[in-house]
Amino acid sequence: MASAMLSILQTNAVHNLIPKREKTKKQKSLLKALVELNARQWAEFGTGWLAWICDSIDFYSVSLSVTNLSTQFGKDTTDITRAITLTLLLRPVGAILFGMISDRYGRKYPLALNLLFISCLELGAGFVQTYSEFLALRSLFGIAMGGIWGLAASTGLENLPVETRGLASGILQEGYAVGCLVAAIIDLSLVPEQAHSWRALFWCAAGITRAYARIHEESRGRRTHGLHRTKIFLNETKKMLRRHWILCIYAVVFMSGFNFLSHGSQDLFPTYIQISKGFSAHDATIMTIIGFCGAIMGGAVSGSVSQYIGRRLSMILFVLLGALFIPLWILPNSFAGLAVGAFCVQFGLQGSWGAMAIHLAEMSPPAFRATFPGVVYQVGNMASSASAQIEAIGGNNLKTTISVPDSMTNPTGQKVVPDYGRVQAFTIIVTAVGPEHHGYEFEKHRVAFEEGGADNDAVMTEEVPEEMDEAFAGKDDAIMVGNV
């Protein structure tokens, strides 16, 4: 078995890195496929994208407030980053809970409930008075946040034409960067004007999420019923785990590498600019905004490119591109140099995430395309949960002397600061040896609460079966199969 596995890994890395795309009956150009999208497809994509944006705003509020939180609670950076660690540790719980509910009952109501949960916890975080209270709420927030990505990705991508999914994946995934950008703008413009300081950012983030959750509640959703179908769903879930346990392990390792890559380059960047480079909180926020602009552009470009050269090769090339610019991210001491470095590094490293949503969807057991991607994504987050603390501890022990702008606190223009570094080799290797099902039409597969849903060949016919009409109320709400 071991030799067969090694042979498969070698074949993936050497011969299948540029995959053969599965041909659909009516292959279209990207432009034509975009023009032909209907209102429902646009709405579902927008729903997933906006949900991921809201989630990102709420999560990144801590990263932007590390310095203020340290002052508020009398803790150092390592202690504050424990909140980020706890959030990431508990995200798999939410991914399992909300992912399974979504694959069983549909996307709408689980996503709305998930957003409401996030909004309440984010609002509460703005009222805490002690460090312990803050950690407790951010831990619960991790459970809520864990459910969003799987639901957002499946909602946004599963009914789009195959030809558009690379570009759509890049745009949807970088909804995270858009959310971080929005949070940075709020931190830059609102927080300095408020007596409540960092609390204003948390309250505003909670309001945005609550407003979107309300809009999402108003839309029509799918309705399913029947204890019998729930029993089928649980049986099919067990069958899927027995058949795909190796894929599950691989996907977790794969996502661990990418999450270390992402959180390591983002979560403490504002703190790094302030403490290591000696710039103000305002300048750090401006550089963060510039970096996220690079991430948004990189994600869209990478996702589009992946439609032609494959998901894995696109990821590898953008990881390498980001690595090339790391010196520009560390060595400059001027605002302009560091801002350019932030843009270029995020264009590459976050650009490598552009094809992630569609790659995981195509890789997943198709009946479980909300649960599987969400869980492996968040278990990877759990594995990388200590990345911010690793950076903080490493920064306190690995020192170097740099030049900084002359000031009252640094009259000599010299300062002893932490060193930070990145390693991409692990992520590249794991990506190269993994599977890829480029262009797979997973929307034609049976759903998880039908008999045989866990089977790889359980493809539905062009017509929606009678039992599906019973499960999903109304023609407009029926699951889309075979007619994208």
C-alpha positions in Angstrom: 0.0 0.0 0.0 2.8 2.4 0.9 4.5 1.8 -2.5 1.2 2.4 -4.3 0.7 5.6 -2.4 4.2 6.9 -3.2 3.6 6.1 -6.9 0.3 8.1 -6.8 2.1 11.1 -5.2 4.9 11.0 -7.7 2.4 10.8 -10.6 0.5 13.8 -9.2 3.7 15.9 -8.8 5.4 14.9 -12.1 2.8 14.0 -14.7 -0.5 15.6 -13.5 0.6 19.0 -12.3 -1.1 20.5 -15.3 -4.3 18.4 -15.3 -6.5 17.4 -18.1 -9.6 19.5 -17.8 -12.9 17.6 -17.9 -14.8 18.6 -21.0 -18.4 19.6 -20.6 -20.9 19.1 -23.3 -21.1 22.7 -24.2 -17.7 24.3 -23.5 -18.0 28.1 -23.4 -15.6 31.0 -23.2 -15.3 32.8 -19.9 -16.9 36.0 -21.2 -19.9 34.2 -22.7 -20.4 32.2 -19.5 -20.3 35.4 -17.4 -22.8 37.1 -19.7 -25.2 34.1 -19.5 -25.3 34.0 -15.7 -28.8 34.5 -14.4 -30.0 36.6 -11.4 -30.0 33.6 -9.1 -26.5 32.6 -9.8 -25.3 36.2 -9.3 -27.3 36.4 -6.0 -25.9 33.1 -4.7 -22.3 34.1 -5.5 -22.9 37.5 -3.9 -24.3 35.8 -0.8 -21.2 33.7 -0.3 -18.8 36.6 -1.0 -20.5 39.0 1.4 -20.7 36.4 4.2 -17.0 35.8 3.9 -16.4 39.6 4.0 -18.4 39.9 7.2 -16.5 37.0 8.8 -13.2 38.6 7.9 -14.1 42.0 9.3 -14.9 40.4 12.7 -11.8 38.2 12.8 -9.3 40.9 11.8 -10.5 43.4 14.4 -8.2 41.7 16.9 -5.1 41.9 14.7 -5.7 45.6 14.1 -6.2 46.2 17.9 -3.3 44.2 19.4 -1.5 47.3 20.7 -4.6 48.9 22.1 -5.7 45.6 23.7 -2.3 45.2 25.3 -2.7 48.7 26.9 -6.3 48.0 27.9 -5.6 44.7 29.7 -2.0 45.3 30.8 -0.8 42.3 28.7 2.0 41.9 26.3 1.6 40.9 22.6 2.0 37.2 23.2 -0.9 37.3 25.7 -3.1 39.2 23.3 -2.4 36.8 20.4 -3.7 34.0 22.6 -7.1 35.3 21.6 -6.2 34.6 17.9 -4.9 31.2 18.8 -8.1 30.2 20.7 -10.3 31.5 17.8 -8.4 29.3 15.3 -8.4 26.3 17.7 -12.2 26.2 18.0 -13.1 26.9 14.3 -13.3 23.2 13.4 -16.2 22.8 15.8 -18.2 25.4 13.9 -17.2 23.9 10.6 -18.5 20.5 11.6 -21.7 21.8 13.2 -22.8 24.3 10.5 -21.4 22.3 7.6 -23.4 19.2 8.4 -26.5 21.2 9.0 -26.0 22.9 5.7 -25.4 19.7 3.7 -28.5 18.2 5.3 -31.0 21.1 5.3 -29.7 23.6 2.7 -27.5 26.7 2.8 -29.8 29.6 3.7 -30.9 29.2 7.3 -27.6 27.7 8.7 -25.7 30.7 7.1 -28.1 33.2 8.5 -27.9 31.7 12.0 -24.1 31.5 11.8 -23.9 35.2 10.9 -26.2 36.2 13.8 -24.1 34.1 16.2 -21.0 36.0 15.0 -22.6 39.4 15.3 -23.7 38.8 18.9 -20.2 37.6 20.0 -18.4 40.5 18.2 -20.8 43.0 19.9 -20.1 41.4 23.2 -16.4 41.6 22.8 -16.7 45.4 22.6 -18.1 45.5 26.1 -15.6 43.2 28.0 -13.8 44.6 30.9 -11.2 41.9 31.7 -8.7 39.9 29.8 -10.4 36.6 30.8 -13.8 37.8 29.5 -12.1 38.8 26.2 -10.5 35.3 25.8 -13.8 33.6 26.6 -15.8 35.5 24.0 -13.1 35.1 21.3 -13.1 31.4 21.9 -16.9 31.2 21.3 -16.3 33.4 18.3 -14.0 30.8 16.9 -16.9 28.3 16.9 -19.1 30.7 15.0 -16.4 31.8 12.6 -15.6 28.2 11.7 -18.9 27.6 10.0 -18.8 30.5 7.6 -16.2 29.5 5.0 -17.6 26.1 4.0 -21.1 27.5 3.7 -20.0 30.7 1.9 -17.9 28.8 -0.7 -20.5 26.2 -1.4 -23.2 28.8 -1.7 -21.2 31.0 -4.0 -19.7 28.4 -6.4 -21.9 25.3 -6.6 -24.3 26.6 -9.2 -21.9 28.6 -11.4 -20.8 27.3 -14.8 -17.5 25.4 -14.8 -15.9 28.0 -17.0 -16.4 30.8 -14.4 -15.3 28.9 -11.3 -11.6 29.8 -11.4 -12.3 33.6 -11.5 -15.2 33.3 -9.1 -13.1 31.3 -6.6 -10.4 34.0 -6.7 -12.9 36.8 -6.1 -14.8 34.9 -3.4 -11.7 33.8 -1.5 -10.3 37.3 -1.4 -13.5 38.4 0.2 -11.4 37.8 3.2 -8.9 40.5 2.1 -11.8 42.8 1.3 -13.1 42.3 4.8 -9.7 43.0 6.3 -9.5 46.1 4.1 -12.9 47.3 5.4 -11.8 46.7 9.0 -8.6 48.6 8.4 -10.5 51.6 7.0 -12.8 51.6 10.0 -9.8 51.4 12.3 -8.2 54.3 10.4 -11.1 56.6 10.2 -13.5 55.8 13.1 -11.5 54.5 16.0 -9.2 57.6 16.4 -12.3 59.8 16.6 -14.0 57.8 19.3 -13.5 57.9 23.0 -14.2 54.1 23.0 -11.0 53.4 21.0 -10.8 49.8 19.9 -14.3 49.0 21.1 -15.8 51.1 18.3 -14.2 48.8 15.7 -15.8 45.7 17.3 -19.2 47.4 17.6 -19.1 48.5 14.0 -18.1 45.1 12.8 -20.9 43.5 14.7 -23.4 46.0 13.1 -22.2 45.2 9.6 -22.6 41.5 10.1 -26.0 41.8 11.8 -27.3 44.0 8.9 -26.2 41.4 6.3 -27.7 38.5 8.3 -31.0 40.3 8.3 -30.9 40.8 4.5 -30.0 37.1 4.1 -32.9 36.1 6.3 -35.3 37.9 4.0 -34.3 35.8 1.0 -36.1 32.6 0.1 -34.4 29.4 1.1 -34.6 25.6 0.8 -36.7 23.6 3.1 -36.1 20.0 3.9 -37.9 17.6 6.2 -38.0 14.1 7.4 -36.3 12.1 10.1 -35.7 9.3 7.5 -33.6 11.6 5.4 -31.5 12.6 8.4 -30.8 8.9 9.1 -29.7 8.5 5.5 -27.5 11.6 5.8 -25.7 10.2 8.9 -25.2 6.8 7.2 -23.8 8.4 4.1 -21.5 10.6 6.2 -20.0 7.4 7.9 -19.6 5.8 4.4 -17.8 8.9 3.1 -15.4 8.9 6.0 -14.6 5.2 5.6 -13.9 5.7 1.8 -12.1 9.0 1.9 -10.1 9.0 5.2 -6.8 9.3 3.3 -8.1 12.3 1.4 -9.2 13.8 4.7 -5.8 13.5 6.2 -4.1 14.9 3.1 -6.5 17.8 2.9 -5.8 18.7 6.6 -2.0 18.7 6.0 -2.5 20.7 2.8 -4.6 23.3 4.6 -2.3 23.5 7.6 0.5 24.7 5.3 -1.6 27.3 3.6 -3.0 28.6 6.9 0.5 29.0 8.4 1.4 30.8 5.2 -1.6 33.2 5.4 -1.8 33.9 9.1 1.9 34.2 9.4 2.0 37.0 6.8 -1.1 38.9 8.1 -2.1 38.5 11.7 0.8 40.4 13.3 1.7 42.6 10.3 0.3 45.9 11.9 2.2 45.0 15.2 5.3 44.2 13.2 5.3 47.6 11.5 4.7 49.5 14.7 7.1 47.6 17.0 9.8 46.3 14.7 9.9 49.2 12.2 9.0 52.0 14.5 6.0 53.5 12.6 2.8 54.8 14.0 -0.5 52.9 14.2 -1.8 55.2 11.4 1.1 54.3 9.1 0.7 50.6 10.0 -3.0 50.7 9.0 -2.2 52.4 5.7 0.4 49.7 4.9 -2.1 47.0 5.8 -4.7 48.5 3.4 -2.1 48.6 0.6 -1.2 45.0 1.3 -4.8 43.8 1.1 -5.2 45.6 -2.2 -2.4 43.4 -3.4 -4.1 40.3 -2.0 -7.4 41.1 -3.8 -5.7 41.6 -7.1 -3.5 38.5 -6.6 -6.5 36.3 -5.8 -8.5 37.3 -8.8 -5.5 36.8 -11.2 -4.5 33.5 -9.6 -8.1 32.1 -9.8 -8.4 33.1 -13.4 -5.0 31.6 -14.3 -6.0 28.3 -12.5 -8.8 27.8 -15.0 -6.1 27.3 -17.7 -3.0 25.9 -16.0 -4.7 24.0 -13.1 -5.4 24.8 -9.5 -2.2 23.4 -8.0 0.3 24.9 -10.4 -1.3 28.3 -10.0 -1.0 28.0 -6.3 2.7 26.9 -6.5 3.6 29.8 -8.8 2.0 32.4 -6.6 3.7 31.0 -3.5 7.0 31.3 -5.2 6.1 34.8 -6.4 5.4 35.9 -2.8 8.6 34.3 -1.6 10.6 36.4 -4.0 9.4 39.6 -2.5 10.0 38.7 1.2 13.2 40.7 1.3 11.3 43.8 0.2 8.8 43.1 3.1 11.6 43.0 5.7 14.7 45.1 4.7 13.3 48.5 3.8 12.9 51.1 6.6 11.0 53.7 4.6 7.2 53.8 4.4 7.3 53.6 0.6 9.6 50.5 0.6 7.6 48.6 3.2 4.2 49.5 1.5 5.5 48.2 -1.8 6.8 45.1 0.0 3.4 44.5 1.6 1.6 44.8 -1.7 3.9 42.4 -3.5 4.1 39.8 -0.8 0.3 39.7 -0.4 -0.2 39.7 -4.1 1.8 36.4 -4.2 1.0 34.7 -0.9 -2.7 35.6 -0.8 -2.9 35.2 -4.6 -1.9 31.5 -4.0 -5.3 31.2 -2.2 -7.2 32.4 -5.3 -8.1 28.9 -6.5 -8.5 27.5 -3.0 -12.3 27.5 -2.8 -12.8 25.8 -6.1 -9.9 23.4 -5.6 -11.3 22.1 -2.3 -14.8 21.9 -3.8 -13.5 19.8 -6.7 -11.4 17.7 -4.4 -14.3 17.0 -1.9 -16.6 14.1 -1.9 -19.2 16.0 -3.9 -22.2 15.3 -1.7 -20.3 16.9 1.2 -19.0 20.1 -0.4 -20.0 22.3 2.5 -18.9 20.0 5.3 -15.6 18.6 3.8 -14.0 21.9 2.7 -15.1 23.7 5.8 -13.8 21.1 8.2 -10.4 20.6 6.5 -10.0 24.3 6.1 -10.7 24.9 9.8 -8.7 21.9 11.1 -5.8 23.4 9.1 -6.5 26.7 10.9 -6.4 24.8 14.2 -3.0 23.3 13.3 -1.7 26.8 12.5 -3.5 28.4 15.5 -0.2 29.2 17.3 1.3 31.0 14.3 0.8 34.5 15.8 2.2 33.4 19.2 5.1 31.7 17.5 5.9 35.0 15.7 5.5 37.0 18.9 7.7 34.7 21.0 10.3 34.4 18.2 10.2 38.2 17.8 11.0 38.6 21.5 14.0 36.3 21.3 15.5 36.8 17.8 16.8 40.3 17.7 18.6 42.5 15.2 19.4 46.3 14.9 17.7 48.3 12.3 17.5 52.0 11.2 14.3 53.8 12.1 13.1 57.4 11.6 14.7 59.7 14.2 12.3 60.5 17.0 12.1 61.4 20.7 12.2 57.7 21.6 14.9 56.8 19.0 17.2 59.9 18.7 20.0 57.8 17.3 17.9 56.3 14.5 18.8 52.8 15.7 16.5 50.2 17.4 16.8 46.6 18.5 13.8 44.8 17.1 12.5 41.2 16.4 13.2 39.3 13.2 10.4 37.6 11.3 10.7 35.1 8.5 8.6 32.8 6.2 9.1 29.3 4.8 7.1 28.1 1.7 8.8 24.8 0.8 6.4 22.6 2.8 3.3 24.2 1.2 4.8 23.8 -2.3 5.6 20.1 -1.8 2.3 19.2 -0.3 0.4 21.0 -3.1 2.4 19.4 -5.8 1.8 15.8 -4.7 -1.9 16.2 -4.0 -4.9 15.3 -6.2 -6.8 17.6 -8.5 -10.2 17.2 -10.3 -10.0 20.3 -12.5 -13.4 21.2 -14.0 -15.3 18.5 -12.1 -19.1 19.1 -12.3 -19.9 18.3 -8.7 -23.3 20.0 -8.9 -24.6 16.9 -10.8 -23.9 14.6 -7.9 -26.6 13.3 -5.6 -27.0 15.2 -2.3 -25.9 13.8 1.0 -29.4 12.9 2.3 -30.1 10.5 -0.6 -29.2 6.9 -0.7 -25.8 6.5 -2.3 -24.9 10.1 -1.9 -21.4 9.1 -0.6 -20.7 7.0 -3.8 -18.2 8.6 -6.2 -20.4 7.7 -9.2 -23.7 8.8 -7.8 -24.4 11.3 -10.6 -27.9 12.6 -11.0 -29.8 12.7 -14.3 -30.7 16.0 -16.0 -34.1 16.0 -14.3 -34.6 16.6 -10.6 -35.9 13.3 -9.0 -39.4 13.3 -7.4 -37.9 12.9 -3.9 -35.9 16.1 -4.5 -39.1 18.0 -5.2 -40.4 16.8 -1.8 -37.1 17.8 -0.1 -36.9 21.3 -1.6 -40.0 23.3 -1.7 -40.8 24.9 -5.0 -39.3 24.7 -8.4 -37.2 27.8 -7.9 -35.7 26.4 -4.7 -34.8 23.0 -6.2 -31.2 22.2 -6.2 -29.6 22.9 -9.6 -28.3 19.9 -11.4 -27.1 19.4 -15.0 -28.3 22.8 -16.2 -25.5 25.1 -15.4 
